[in-house]
Amino acid sequence: MAAGRADARGGLLAWSASCLVIGTMALTLAASLNPNPTGVNAAAVLEVAMAPGGRWLAMAAALLIGSVALLAGLPTLLIPFRDRARGLAMAAVATLAVGVLGSSGYAALLVFVRALADQEALRPGRLPRALEDAEVVMVLFVWVGSFYLGVLLMAVALLRARVAAPWVPIVLLVVVGCLPLVSMAGHIGQVVQVLLLAVAFTEIATRAVQRATPA
């Protein structure tokens, strides 16, 4: 009975770890599909929905798949933490979850903007003005801010607990620190930023599975 429960728990952990990796890679795909350097500029992200072709649909699908997979994989980030900094790690995961939900929100906005563009109810030049509404700006700020704040808290938790390779929290800090520079770095910069996040999360997922697997 105990062995069966252990096997089930190990299988669930492996599934969650896989979702974490799939989710970050899906976000990497979404970043590579977006031709505009974004930073925190929501209008630059959503302009792809008004361009001809199916790039917007692939980007929306990647964002949706990435957000669902990441939500299923976020519990994996807590596995390496047993005692030290566990509360901080839980706060990081909770904050990240809000930001991850924002990814699905961006996917919905892409579909919504495309529908308005197809009906000629919204033109490209009016998109930045449409996003100047205070409530829209606040929601977008909370989504983006929560994601990067969660990454920052996770980096601090890893530094305190020392449960991952020393380079992992450094990479996470670089991801957060690069946020103001993404717009200047262009398309390559945003792809590299998300790739760094994917590498760090993959290392954490691998360490979590190894730690939970009996020797």
C-alpha positions as CSV (number, residue, x, y, z in Angstrom):
1,M,0.0,0.0,0.0
2,A,2.7,2.4,1.0
3,A,4.8,1.5,-2.1
4,G,1.7,2.1,-4.3
5,R,1.2,5.5,-2.8
6,A,4.8,6.4,-3.2
7,D,4.7,5.4,-6.9
8,A,1.5,7.4,-7.4
9,R,3.1,10.4,-5.7
10,G,6.3,10.0,-7.8
11,G,4.2,9.8,-11.0
12,L,2.2,12.9,-10.1
13,L,5.5,14.8,-9.4
14,A,7.0,13.7,-12.7
15,W,3.9,14.9,-14.5
16,S,3.9,18.2,-12.7
17,A,7.6,18.7,-13.5
18,S,7.0,17.9,-17.1
19,C,4.2,20.5,-17.2
20,L,6.6,23.1,-15.8
21,V,9.1,22.5,-18.6
22,I,6.4,22.4,-21.3
23,G,4.9,25.6,-20.0
24,T,8.2,27.5,-20.1
25,M,9.0,26.2,-23.5
26,A,5.5,27.2,-24.7
27,L,6.1,30.7,-23.4
28,T,9.5,30.7,-25.3
29,L,7.6,29.8,-28.5
30,A,5.1,32.6,-27.9
31,A,8.0,35.1,-27.4
32,S,9.6,33.9,-30.6
33,L,6.4,34.4,-32.5
34,N,6.0,37.9,-31.4
35,P,7.9,40.2,-33.8
36,N,7.8,43.2,-31.5
37,P,10.1,43.8,-28.6
38,T,7.7,44.1,-25.8
39,G,9.1,45.0,-22.4
40,V,6.0,45.9,-20.5
41,N,4.3,47.5,-23.5
42,A,1.0,45.7,-23.9
43,A,0.2,47.5,-27.2
44,A,3.4,46.0,-28.8
45,V,2.3,42.5,-27.8
46,L,-1.3,42.9,-29.1
47,E,-0.3,44.5,-32.4
48,V,0.5,41.1,-33.7
49,A,-3.3,40.3,-33.6
50,M,-3.9,43.0,-36.2
51,A,-1.2,41.8,-38.6
52,P,-2.2,39.5,-41.5
53,G,-1.6,35.8,-41.3
54,G,-2.0,33.3,-38.5
55,R,0.9,34.3,-36.3
56,W,-1.5,35.8,-33.8
57,L,-3.4,32.5,-33.5
58,A,-0.2,30.5,-32.9
59,M,0.9,33.0,-30.3
60,A,-2.4,32.9,-28.5
61,A,-2.4,29.1,-28.5
62,A,1.2,29.1,-27.2
63,L,0.3,31.5,-24.4
64,L,-2.8,29.5,-23.4
65,I,-1.0,26.2,-23.4
66,G,1.9,27.7,-21.5
67,S,-0.3,29.2,-18.8
68,V,-2.2,26.0,-18.3
69,A,0.9,23.9,-18.2
70,L,2.7,26.3,-15.9
71,L,-0.2,26.3,-13.4
72,A,0.0,22.5,-13.3
73,G,3.8,22.6,-12.9
74,L,4.2,25.4,-10.3
75,P,3.8,23.0,-7.3
76,T,7.1,21.4,-8.5
77,L,8.9,24.5,-7.5
78,L,8.1,23.8,-3.8
79,I,9.5,20.3,-3.7
80,P,13.1,21.3,-3.1
81,F,12.1,23.4,-0.1
82,R,11.6,21.4,3.1
83,D,12.2,23.8,6.0
84,R,14.3,26.8,5.1
85,A,12.6,29.5,3.1
86,R,9.6,27.4,2.4
87,G,7.2,30.2,3.3
88,L,9.0,32.5,0.9
89,A,8.9,29.8,-1.8
90,M,5.1,29.4,-1.3
91,A,4.7,33.2,-1.6
92,A,6.7,33.1,-4.8
93,V,4.6,30.3,-6.3
94,A,1.3,32.1,-5.4
95,T,2.6,35.4,-6.9
96,L,3.8,33.5,-10.0
97,A,0.3,31.9,-10.4
98,V,-1.3,35.4,-10.7
99,G,1.2,36.3,-13.4
100,V,0.8,33.0,-15.2
101,L,-3.0,33.6,-15.3
102,G,-2.1,36.8,-17.0
103,S,-0.6,34.8,-19.9
104,S,-4.0,33.3,-20.6
105,G,-5.4,36.8,-20.3
106,Y,-3.0,38.0,-23.0
107,A,-4.2,35.1,-25.2
108,A,-7.8,36.1,-24.7
109,L,-6.9,39.7,-25.5
110,L,-5.2,38.6,-28.8
111,V,-8.4,36.9,-29.8
112,F,-10.5,39.8,-28.8
113,V,-8.4,42.4,-30.6
114,R,-8.4,40.2,-33.7
115,A,-12.1,40.0,-33.7
116,L,-12.4,43.8,-33.4
117,A,-9.9,44.2,-36.2
118,D,-11.8,41.8,-38.5
119,Q,-15.0,43.8,-37.9
120,E,-13.0,47.0,-38.6
121,A,-14.0,48.3,-35.1
122,L,-10.4,48.9,-34.1
123,R,-7.6,50.1,-36.3
124,P,-3.9,49.7,-35.5
125,G,-3.3,53.4,-34.8
126,R,-6.0,53.3,-32.1
127,L,-4.8,50.3,-30.2
128,P,-2.4,52.3,-27.9
129,R,-5.2,54.7,-27.1
130,A,-7.6,51.9,-26.3
131,L,-5.1,50.5,-23.8
132,E,-4.7,53.8,-22.0
133,D,-7.8,53.1,-19.9
134,A,-6.8,53.2,-16.2
135,E,-8.5,49.9,-15.4
136,V,-6.9,48.1,-18.4
137,V,-3.5,49.5,-17.5
138,M,-3.8,48.4,-13.9
139,V,-4.8,44.9,-14.8
140,L,-1.9,44.5,-17.3
141,F,0.5,46.0,-14.7
142,V,-0.6,43.5,-12.1
143,W,-0.2,40.6,-14.5
144,V,3.3,41.5,-15.6
145,G,4.4,42.7,-12.2
146,S,3.1,39.5,-10.5
147,F,5.1,37.3,-12.8
148,Y,8.4,39.1,-12.4
149,L,7.8,39.6,-8.6
150,G,7.2,35.8,-8.3
151,V,10.4,35.1,-10.2
152,L,12.3,37.5,-7.9
153,L,10.9,35.9,-4.8
154,M,11.8,32.5,-6.1
155,A,15.4,33.6,-6.7
156,V,15.6,35.0,-3.1
157,A,14.1,31.8,-1.7
158,L,16.7,29.7,-3.6
159,L,19.5,31.9,-2.4
160,R,18.4,31.5,1.2
161,A,17.6,27.7,1.1
162,R,20.5,26.7,-1.2
163,V,18.5,23.8,-2.6
164,A,19.4,24.3,-6.3
165,A,22.6,24.8,-8.3
166,P,24.2,28.1,-7.4
167,W,23.7,29.5,-10.9
168,V,19.9,29.0,-10.9
169,P,18.9,32.0,-8.7
170,I,21.5,34.1,-10.5
171,V,19.8,33.3,-13.8
172,L,16.4,34.2,-12.3
173,L,17.8,37.5,-11.1
174,V,19.1,38.2,-14.6
175,V,15.6,37.4,-16.0
176,V,14.1,40.1,-13.7
177,G,16.9,42.5,-14.2
178,C,16.6,42.3,-18.0
179,L,13.0,43.5,-18.0
180,P,13.8,47.2,-18.5
181,L,16.2,46.3,-21.3
182,V,14.0,44.0,-23.3
183,S,12.6,46.8,-25.4
184,M,16.1,47.9,-26.4
185,A,17.4,44.4,-27.0
186,G,14.7,43.7,-29.5
187,H,13.2,40.4,-30.5
188,I,16.3,38.4,-29.7
189,G,16.4,39.8,-26.2
190,Q,12.9,38.8,-25.3
191,V,13.5,35.3,-26.6
192,V,16.8,34.9,-24.6
193,Q,15.0,36.2,-21.5
194,V,12.3,33.5,-21.7
195,L,14.9,30.9,-22.6
196,L,16.9,31.7,-19.4
197,L,13.7,31.3,-17.4
198,A,13.0,27.9,-19.1
199,V,16.6,26.7,-18.3
200,A,16.3,27.7,-14.7
201,F,12.9,26.1,-14.2
202,T,14.0,22.9,-16.0
203,E,16.9,22.6,-13.5
204,I,14.6,23.1,-10.5
205,A,12.2,20.5,-11.9
206,T,15.0,18.0,-12.5
207,R,16.3,18.6,-8.9
208,A,12.8,18.1,-7.5
209,V,12.3,14.8,-9.3
210,Q,15.7,13.6,-8.2
211,R,15.1,14.6,-4.6
212,A,11.7,12.8,-4.5
213,T,12.9,9.6,-6.1
214,P,14.1,7.0,-3.7
215,A,17.8,6.0,-4.1
